[in-house]
Amino acid sequence: MITVTSEGRTPAVPEGAGSATGYGAPTASWRRRALTMGAEEEYLLVDPVTRQLRPEAQKVVSDASAELGERVTTEITCYQVEARTDPHTSLAAFAEQVRAMRTAVVRAAARHGLRVVSTGTPVLPQPHPLAVTDGPRYARSVAMFGALDDEQTICACHLHIGIPDADLALQVSNHLRSRLPQLVALAANSPYWQGRDTGYASWRTLAWARWPAAGPPPHFDSTAHFDALVEDLTATGTIMDRGGLYWDIRPSHHVPTLEIRAFDATPTVADTVLLAAVTRALVATALADIEAGKPALRPPSDLLRTACWRAARDGLTGDAVDLHARRLQPAATLIERMLDDLRPALLHHGDLDTVTTGWARLRTIGNGAERQRAAHRKGDSPSAVVDALMQAVNAADQACD
């Protein structure tokens, strides 16, 4: 079995891994394997009365660690909490741990008079200057990147899929690049910034893209190509180290996983579970294509970047860029086409019903961005959006079972 381990934890050596680095060639067809998945979720802490951000992350993390141990930690600002799951092959077990993880953070926050929201960007204007978490790495980042760190109250959901071979992980990355626009659209949950509607479904995607090594990753010819680029980026002061590779897809630098980072923080457990199932199926499909010798679609970098921009702007509504035909198609049509392509992998992992139900749910109620805007229309204020996010963060949702 392939083993995926959450960031910051010592990985178990995968079966069949024969090298000292923990990477090894697969010993059986990927079509017969159950890929593991793990998630990192980032949340914001808010005051239940003012709905403003509150810099109490250290207190909440200390409290929540009684239940979650090292799976809960702080982030760059004092308004954010990050929590991680263990690796799972069962989607049901993954869903249950995401739910329990959120419950632990919500309860810890409540004990300090706070509430938790899961959104890609804060809805109301953020404090200035930002309260940055103590630590040499964060201090170095602020000194190195200046005002870019002023916008780091943005939150994401990162999904890890277990691949114990470094070269294979990069090949999968090459195959997944062209799917990034659909993933951005599915997960879009950040229409508001500084108290106003940005006109984008995922403003976090635009804010994150300003970093020097962010957005869609390059197409890599080999691990040597990847290593040389990382060395150049580090030598030129573009990144501090490999942890500063903020591409939407990247091989983890210390655990045997491929990390997909294109997702806004999700409003509900059901949203995270849907994204996890789709992502695992994408990776499994890519592995099967690689095994069959099928080349990755390689759109021009500028066109891929444009497609991601369009997805961040429009989400599931309107048109999206069809990277095969190089023209516009309805966004929902492209996602349904992708889900059709993933059907064998979804069946293999037993996830087809969950994804079918989850996609039908999004077609009915919209992605996170559409739900935030609906809350604003209903309550006629940004505060109503924060209230809806507080209610959604740990709500029981049968769609994720």
C-alpha positions in Angstrom: 0.0 0.0 0.0 1.2 3.5 -0.8 1.4 5.7 2.3 0.6 9.4 2.4 1.5 11.3 5.5 0.4 14.8 6.5 2.8 17.7 6.4 5.1 17.9 9.4 4.9 14.3 10.4 7.4 11.5 9.8 6.3 9.3 6.9 6.1 5.5 7.1 8.1 3.8 4.3 5.8 2.8 1.5 5.6 -0.9 0.5 8.0 -1.5 -2.4 10.1 1.6 -1.6 13.7 0.4 -1.9 15.7 3.6 -1.8 17.1 5.5 1.2 15.0 8.5 0.4 11.8 6.6 0.9 11.0 6.6 -2.8 10.8 3.5 -4.9 9.4 2.2 -8.2 5.9 0.8 -8.0 5.8 -3.0 -7.7 2.3 -3.5 -9.2 -0.1 -1.8 -11.6 -1.5 1.5 -10.3 -4.8 0.4 -11.6 -5.0 -2.2 -8.8 -3.9 0.2 -6.0 -6.0 2.1 -3.5 -4.5 5.6 -3.4 -4.3 7.3 0.0 -5.4 10.8 0.6 -4.8 13.4 3.4 -6.0 17.0 3.8 -4.7 20.2 5.4 -7.4 22.7 6.1 -6.9 26.4 7.1 -9.5 28.3 9.1 -10.0 31.9 10.3 -11.0 32.9 13.8 -13.7 35.6 14.1 -15.5 37.4 16.9 -19.1 36.3 17.0 -20.4 39.8 17.6 -18.2 42.1 15.4 -17.4 39.3 12.9 -13.9 40.7 12.7 -10.8 38.6 12.7 -9.3 37.8 16.1 -5.6 37.1 16.7 -6.1 34.2 19.1 -4.7 31.3 17.1 -2.1 30.3 19.6 -4.7 29.9 22.4 -7.0 27.9 20.1 -4.2 25.6 18.8 -3.0 24.9 22.4 -6.6 24.0 23.4 -7.4 21.9 20.3 -4.1 20.0 20.5 -5.5 18.1 23.5 -7.7 16.3 20.9 -5.6 16.7 17.7 -2.1 16.6 19.0 0.4 17.7 16.3 -2.3 17.6 13.7 -3.3 21.2 14.6 -0.9 24.2 14.3 -0.7 27.9 13.7 -0.1 29.6 10.4 1.7 32.8 9.4 -0.9 35.1 10.9 -2.4 34.9 14.4 -5.9 34.7 12.9 -5.4 31.3 11.3 -5.5 27.8 12.5 -4.4 24.8 10.4 -5.5 21.2 11.0 -4.5 18.0 9.2 -6.0 14.6 8.7 -4.2 11.3 8.8 -3.8 9.3 5.6 -6.8 7.4 4.5 -7.8 5.0 1.7 -11.5 5.0 2.8 -13.4 8.1 1.8 -15.9 7.5 4.6 -13.1 7.4 7.2 -11.6 10.5 5.7 -14.9 12.3 5.9 -15.4 11.4 9.5 -11.9 12.6 10.5 -12.4 15.9 8.7 -15.7 16.3 10.6 -14.1 15.4 13.9 -11.1 17.7 13.2 -13.4 20.6 12.5 -15.4 19.9 15.6 -12.3 19.9 17.8 -11.2 23.3 16.4 -14.7 24.8 16.7 -15.0 23.7 20.3 -11.6 25.0 21.2 -12.4 28.4 19.6 -15.7 28.5 21.5 -14.0 28.0 24.8 -12.2 31.3 24.1 -15.4 33.1 23.0 -14.5 32.8 19.2 -16.0 31.3 16.1 -14.5 29.6 13.1 -15.1 30.2 9.4 -13.7 28.3 6.5 -13.3 30.6 3.5 -10.6 31.5 1.1 -10.5 35.1 2.2 -11.8 37.1 5.1 -15.1 38.8 4.3 -14.7 42.0 6.3 -11.8 44.3 6.2 -8.8 42.8 7.9 -6.8 44.5 10.7 -3.7 46.5 9.8 -0.9 45.8 10.5 -1.5 42.1 10.5 -0.6 40.2 13.6 2.1 37.8 12.4 2.9 34.6 14.3 6.2 34.6 16.1 9.0 32.5 14.6 12.2 32.9 12.5 10.7 31.6 9.3 7.7 34.0 9.4 10.0 36.9 10.3 12.3 36.0 7.4 9.3 35.8 5.0 8.0 39.2 6.0 11.5 40.7 5.5 11.9 39.0 2.2 8.5 39.4 0.6 7.2 42.6 2.2 3.7 43.6 1.3 2.9 40.2 -0.2 2.7 38.9 3.4 0.1 41.6 4.2 -2.5 39.5 2.3 -1.7 36.1 4.0 -5.0 35.9 5.8 -6.1 33.8 2.8 -6.9 30.2 3.5 -6.7 27.0 1.4 -7.5 23.3 1.5 -4.4 21.3 0.5 -4.9 17.6 -0.6 -2.1 15.1 -0.5 -2.2 11.9 -2.6 0.3 9.2 -1.9 2.9 8.6 -4.6 6.2 7.2 -3.3 8.2 7.8 -6.5 9.6 11.3 -7.1 9.8 11.1 -10.9 6.3 9.6 -11.1 4.9 12.4 -9.0 6.2 14.9 -11.4 4.7 13.0 -14.3 1.4 13.0 -12.6 1.8 16.8 -12.0 2.3 17.2 -15.8 -1.0 15.3 -16.4 -2.9 17.3 -13.8 -1.9 20.8 -14.9 -4.6 21.0 -17.6 -7.3 20.1 -15.0 -6.4 23.0 -12.7 -9.1 25.4 -14.0 -11.9 22.9 -13.3 -10.5 22.4 -9.7 -10.3 26.1 -9.1 -13.9 26.5 -10.3 -15.2 23.6 -8.1 -13.5 24.9 -5.0 -14.1 28.7 -5.4 -15.1 30.1 -2.1 -13.6 33.6 -1.8 -15.7 36.3 -3.5 -15.2 39.0 -0.8 -12.1 41.0 0.1 -12.0 44.0 2.4 -15.7 44.0 2.8 -16.7 44.1 -0.9 -17.5 41.8 -3.7 -14.4 41.4 -5.9 -16.3 40.2 -8.9 -14.3 36.9 -8.6 -15.4 33.6 -7.4 -12.0 32.9 -6.0 -10.1 36.0 -5.1 -7.6 33.9 -3.1 -6.4 32.4 -6.4 -5.6 35.9 -7.7 -4.0 37.0 -4.4 -1.9 33.8 -4.2 -0.8 34.2 -7.9 1.2 37.3 -7.0 3.9 35.2 -5.3 7.0 34.5 -7.5 6.6 30.6 -7.6 2.8 30.2 -7.6 0.0 29.3 -9.9 0.2 26.4 -12.4 3.5 24.5 -12.1 5.8 24.2 -15.1 5.8 21.0 -17.2 8.8 19.0 -16.0 10.9 16.8 -18.2 12.5 15.0 -15.4 13.4 15.1 -11.7 16.7 16.7 -12.8 14.8 19.5 -14.5 12.7 20.0 -11.3 15.8 20.0 -9.1 17.7 22.4 -11.3 14.8 24.9 -11.3 14.4 24.7 -7.5 18.2 25.3 -7.1 17.9 28.3 -9.4 14.9 29.7 -7.6 16.7 29.3 -4.3 20.0 30.7 -5.5 18.3 33.8 -6.9 16.4 34.6 -3.7 13.0 33.8 -5.3 12.1 31.3 -2.7 13.5 30.7 0.8 13.6 26.9 0.2 11.6 24.1 -1.3 8.8 24.9 1.2 8.4 28.2 -0.7 7.2 26.5 -3.9 3.6 27.7 -3.9 2.6 26.1 -7.2 -0.9 24.7 -7.4 0.6 21.2 -7.7 3.9 20.2 -6.1 5.7 17.1 -4.8 6.1 17.3 -1.1 9.7 17.9 0.0 9.6 15.7 3.0 6.8 13.1 2.6 6.0 10.8 -0.4 3.0 12.7 -1.7 1.8 14.9 -4.5 0.2 18.0 -3.0 -2.7 19.7 -4.9 -3.0 23.3 -3.6 -5.5 24.9 -6.0 -8.4 24.9 -3.6 -9.9 27.6 -1.5 -10.7 26.7 2.1 -14.1 24.8 1.8 -17.2 25.9 3.6 -18.4 22.4 4.6 -17.1 18.9 5.2 -19.1 17.8 2.1 -17.1 20.2 -0.1 -13.7 18.9 1.2 -14.8 15.3 0.7 -16.0 15.9 -2.9 -12.7 17.6 -3.7 -10.7 14.7 -2.2 -12.6 12.1 -4.2 -12.2 14.0 -7.4 -8.5 14.7 -6.8 -7.7 11.0 -6.0 -9.5 10.0 -9.2 -7.5 12.5 -11.2 -4.3 11.1 -9.8 -5.4 7.5 -10.4 -6.4 8.4 -14.0 -3.1 10.1 -14.6 -1.2 7.1 -13.3 -3.1 4.8 -15.6 -2.5 7.1 -18.6 1.2 7.2 -17.7 1.3 3.4 -17.5 -0.4 3.2 -20.9 2.0 5.7 -22.4 -0.6 8.4 -23.0 1.1 11.8 -23.1 -0.1 14.7 -20.9 -2.0 17.6 -22.5 0.5 20.4 -22.7 -1.3 23.7 -23.2 0.8 26.9 -23.6 1.6 28.3 -20.2 -0.1 31.6 -21.0 -3.3 29.9 -22.1 -3.3 27.7 -18.9 -2.8 30.8 -16.8 -5.6 32.5 -18.7 -7.9 29.5 -18.1 -7.1 29.5 -14.4 -7.8 33.3 -14.2 -11.2 32.7 -16.0 -12.1 29.9 -13.5 -11.2 32.1 -10.6 -13.4 34.9 -12.0 -16.5 32.9 -13.0 -16.3 29.7 -10.9 -19.1 27.4 -12.0 -21.1 30.1 -13.7 -20.6 31.3 -17.3 -18.0 30.0 -19.7 -14.6 28.5 -19.1 -11.6 27.9 -21.4 -11.6 24.5 -23.1 -7.9 23.8 -23.3 -8.4 21.0 -25.8 -10.4 23.0 -28.3 -9.0 26.4 -27.2 -12.3 28.0 -27.1 -15.0 28.8 -24.5 -17.4 26.2 -23.2 -19.9 26.3 -20.3 -17.9 25.7 -17.1 -20.4 23.0 -16.0 -20.0 21.2 -19.3 -16.2 21.0 -18.9 -16.5 19.7 -15.3 -19.0 17.0 -16.3 -16.7 16.0 -19.1 -13.9 15.7 -16.6 -16.1 13.6 -14.2 -16.9 11.3 -17.1 -13.2 10.8 -17.8 -12.7 9.9 -14.1 -15.5 7.4 -13.9 -13.3 4.2 -14.0 -11.1 5.6 -11.2 -14.1 6.7 -9.1 -15.6 3.2 -9.5 -12.3 1.6 -8.5 -12.1 3.5 -5.3 -15.9 3.2 -4.5 -16.3 7.0 -4.8 -18.6 7.3 -7.7 -21.9 7.7 -5.8 -20.3 10.4 -3.5 -19.0 12.4 -6.4 -22.3 12.1 -8.4 -24.3 13.3 -5.3 -21.7 16.0 -4.5 -21.7 17.4 -8.0 -25.5 17.4 -8.2 -25.5 19.3 -4.9 -23.2 21.9 -6.3 -25.3 22.3 -9.4 -28.3 23.0 -7.1 -26.8 25.2 -4.4 -23.6 26.4 -6.1 -20.0 26.4 -5.0 -18.9 28.3 -1.9 -18.7 31.6 -3.7 -22.3 31.3 -4.9 -23.4 30.4 -1.4 -21.6 33.4 0.1 -23.3 35.7 -2.4 -26.6 34.1 -1.7 -26.1 34.8 2.0 -25.3 38.4 1.3 -28.4 38.8 -0.8 -30.5 37.3 1.9 -29.0 39.3 4.8 -28.1 42.4 2.8 -24.8 42.8 4.5 -21.3 41.3 4.6 -21.9 40.3 8.3 -24.6 37.9 7.1 -22.0 36.2 5.0 -19.8 35.6 8.1 -22.8 34.3 10.0 -23.5 31.8 7.2 -19.9 30.7 7.2 -19.9 30.2 10.9 -23.0 28.0 10.6 -21.5 26.0 7.7 -18.1 25.2 9.0 -19.1 22.1 10.9 -22.7 21.5 9.9 -23.8 17.9 9.7 -24.2 17.3 6.0 -25.5 14.0 4.7 -24.1 14.7 1.2 -20.6 13.9 2.4 -21.5 10.4 3.8 
